[in-house]
Amino acid sequence: MTTSTSSVPIDLRSDTVTRPTAGMRQAMAAAEVGDDVYGEDPTVRALEERVAAWFGREAAVLTPSGIMATQVLLRALTRPGTEVVCESDAHLVAYEAGAAAINAQVQFRTVDGDRGRLDPQRVAAALRPAAFPYTEVAALSVEETTNRGGGAVHGLEGLRALRSLADDRGLVFHGDGARLWHALVATGDDPIAVGRTFTAFSVCLSKGLGAPVGSLAIGDAEVVAEARIWRRRFGGAMRQSGVLAAAGLYALDHHVDRLAEDHANAAALGERIAADVPDAVDPGSVTTNMVYVDTGSRPAPEVVDALAVDGILVGAMGPYLLRLVTHLDVDAAAVQHAAERVAAALR
Ligand SMILES: Cc1ncc(COP(=O)(O)O)c(C=O)c1O
């Protein structure tokens, strides 16, 4: 845990920077393992069953990364040459190095959202007619929470409206739930109801939940069985991965409810910066663990460098835009200190 008085940098670049806690490391060391390619790792099986049940779904498969969970699902759910509709700034489009074009061999049709959230009417307007020679639309994909949208949340009703559109148009409804637990903690929505809105979706253990590795692709048994084959084809089938699954099980026991602390820290961060520099942050936009900061006339890379000298690490997300993410490894005092330094850098 980084505190405001420690010499370790206060790292707010992402919630992926967390390191496993002592308790998590103990759980990993004690994990019962076997060869998961033979289906013989009891800890992996326990994690997959627990996560599937958490969301009221039949099955789940553990993958090494969030990107792989998404890729195996898109490959299982679509055919090459079809189209996936998603938000213009989705992780899938912005950060996956063109993976879907290579793996699932699909093209994207992107729709501008509101802080990454898709509006069903705008999506409907962008859908091509289901008739040759139009490109066949196969899937609607949504991110919950939205990463480049600043941690915004569709919520159960928003997801249901998109699912209903997908059903009407014969599309599969895919979810990138890298931070789905953040959304659930923020809204209080029922995880089973949310889990059932998707045809299939992923969750990550390696973001705010603090595990070193691991995501899961979740859905009906048939889709997950197909995703499991694609995981193998993509080289992501692992052996004694119970060591990793144990970290995930530990995170589910200890690190889900506490996401509320990260949300409260992010809200405090946004409010503290806005109190000094009102144009920098709209505190009302901070709903989960991310704060996007407008640097005004000072270029974001310059602010990043200045803060790094102060021992505060933040990310530049645009020429005049910073992202600050709260997580398990920074406490309220560290976040408050960082907020003061960010405000000072922008004043
Ligand atoms: C919304 C979203 N989806 C997917 C991913 C990919 O996860 P990974 O880095 O584990 O592949 C991330 C990573 O931060 C993300 O923010």
The ligand as an SDF file (V2000), in Angstrom:
LIG
                    3D

 16 16  0  0  0  0  0  0  0  0999 V2000
  -11.9150   -2.1820  -20.7070 C   0  0  0  0  0  0  0  0  0  0  0  0
  -10.7500   -3.1010  -20.8580 C   0  0  0  0  0  0  0  0  0  0  0  0
  -10.8800   -4.2170  -21.5670 N   0  0  0  0  0  0  0  0  0  0  0  0
   -9.8780   -5.0850  -21.7280 C   0  0  0  0  0  0  0  0  0  0  0  0
   -8.6500   -4.8590  -21.1500 C   0  0  0  0  0  0  0  0  0  0  0  0
   -7.5300   -5.8140  -21.4170 C   0  0  0  0  0  0  0  0  0  0  0  0
   -7.0640   -6.4760  -20.3120 O   0  0  0  0  0  0  0  0  0  0  0  0
   -5.6010   -7.1520  -20.3310 P   0  0  0  0  0  0  0  0  0  0  0  0
   -4.6250   -6.0530  -20.2040 O   0  0  0  0  0  0  0  0  0  0  0  0
   -5.6520   -8.0860  -19.1770 O   0  0  0  0  0  0  0  0  0  0  0  0
   -5.4840   -7.8850  -21.6330 O   0  0  0  0  0  0  0  0  0  0  0  0
   -8.4520   -3.6950  -20.3910 C   0  0  0  0  0  0  0  0  0  0  0  0
   -7.1380   -3.4180  -19.7740 C   0  0  0  0  0  0  0  0  0  0  0  0
   -6.9330   -2.4750  -19.0500 O   0  0  0  0  0  0  0  0  0  0  0  0
   -9.5270   -2.7940  -20.2530 C   0  0  0  0  0  0  0  0  0  0  0  0
   -9.3950   -1.6500  -19.5640 O   0  0  0  0  0  0  0  0  0  0  0  0
  1  2  1  0
  2  3  1  0
  2 15  2  0
  3  4  2  0
  4  5  1  0
  5  6  1  0
  5 12  2  0
  6  7  1  0
  7  8  1  0
  8  9  2  0
  8 10  1  0
  8 11  1  0
 12 13  1  0
 12 15  1  0
 13 14  2  0
 15 16  1  0
M  END
$$$$
